[in-house]
Amino acid sequence: MDFHQEDITTIHDFCIDVNKLEKKIKQLEQKRPACLIIPILYEEVENHPLQQIVEVLNRCDCVKQIIIPMAADNKEQYRKAAQFFSHLKTDHMLIWCNGKRVQNIIDEMKEIDLDLTGFRGKGMDAWLALGVASLNSYAIALHDADIVNYTSAIPLKLLYPIVNRDLNFFFNKGYYARVNLDKKTMHGRVYRLFVQPLMDTLHRELRCDSEILDYFRSFRYTLSGEFAMTSDLALNIRIPADWGLEVGLLAEVYRNATFKRVCQTDLGFYDHKHKKLGKDRTEGLCKMTGDIFSTFLRIITESSTTPISPSLLHSIQVKYKRRGQDLIRKYYTDALFNGLNFNRHEEETYVDMFSKVITKSGEEYLDKTHDMLLPEWTRVLSAIPDLREQICYAAREDAREFNGNVF
Ligand SMILES: O=C(O)[C@H](O)COP(=O)(O)O
């Protein structure tokens, strides 16, 4: 525990009273309504974490609406998910993002040169939901569906600094210790073993050439998928559609909001479902690290004068590896002191693998800088002013046709 402050404001949990947060958010519901987005994959329906999330949200009256953008393969899956969410008491909307109705809308956008047909996955689903959420809310929070130790403190702590007029932040990002106290394990493998050593390396490599790296380094958990922002900000940012979502989103916030209006909040301990490492750039955590690396390269290209070259990539790879190994020694010390299980060899294996991903993903970037960024909603709305209403209509019609419901 400390009270250290970074370039952005850090809200520590010394003795936060979540009941007080809930009361205040409720009080401001008319003037500053809040919405919660939970992107899900069909597979997550009926898994224990999502069941617990629904139970907790049924006991917490903190948001006016919950939007669940979902990827499902067929109408049986859609129906099962809709039935599952019928237990959710708060007003909610399930958006079948890869269903026929929503896909038809996306296909039609192509005709006016807004081609989003190549975008799939969490980034795209979150983008759709952010647009819909902005219709009726002042503040929007988003979190994952696989959180195993979920409590109402998560949405409340995310929304409070945005909704409360005395604080008035535009963007709030959660941070936590990814430590499972029951199992005595330390997770957050991509953050600890890839993002942190990579940011340290880039910072040294580019020296003062990129201010944005100082900003990135002031976030205590760059990769947390838990954040909240104003609707206005949500409409004005471009987010990546791949695993670069969290990093790319921070870069967009940097461009659109001053440091004074950006904060991070302590969410305590956090655990979720863990992905496998994967055997190469195309799978598991390796795919995640590759996407994150190319997002960082794009951000450097946009914000510094340093050209991305094979020699720079080589130097980043070598220095990253050394920095990763140094950090493992620090994590080991922390783990030993706290009596956590810690497999030092396995951690070294991750760093070896991630350093290979740097080479592969760097080559891909030099070969073809593909733009995985979704457009700003404001731009899209200037071309199709009722796009958000069209998506709501599609969601309602899916509910009516496949589940006999009207949202
Ligand atoms: O935040 C991370 O580092 C990645 O999401 C992987 O997390 P995990 O090691 O906790 O599974």
The ligand as an ORCA input file, in Angstrom:
! r2SCAN-3c Opt
* xyz 0 1
  O      -3.127     -9.184    -18.317
  C      -2.422    -10.094    -18.765
  O      -1.216    -10.156    -18.548
  C      -3.049    -11.124    -19.674
  O      -4.431    -10.872    -19.765
  C      -2.795    -12.526    -19.179
  O      -3.254    -12.611    -17.882
  P      -3.080    -13.905    -16.946
  O      -1.653    -14.284    -16.835
  O      -3.647    -13.432    -15.626
  O      -3.903    -15.009    -17.543
*
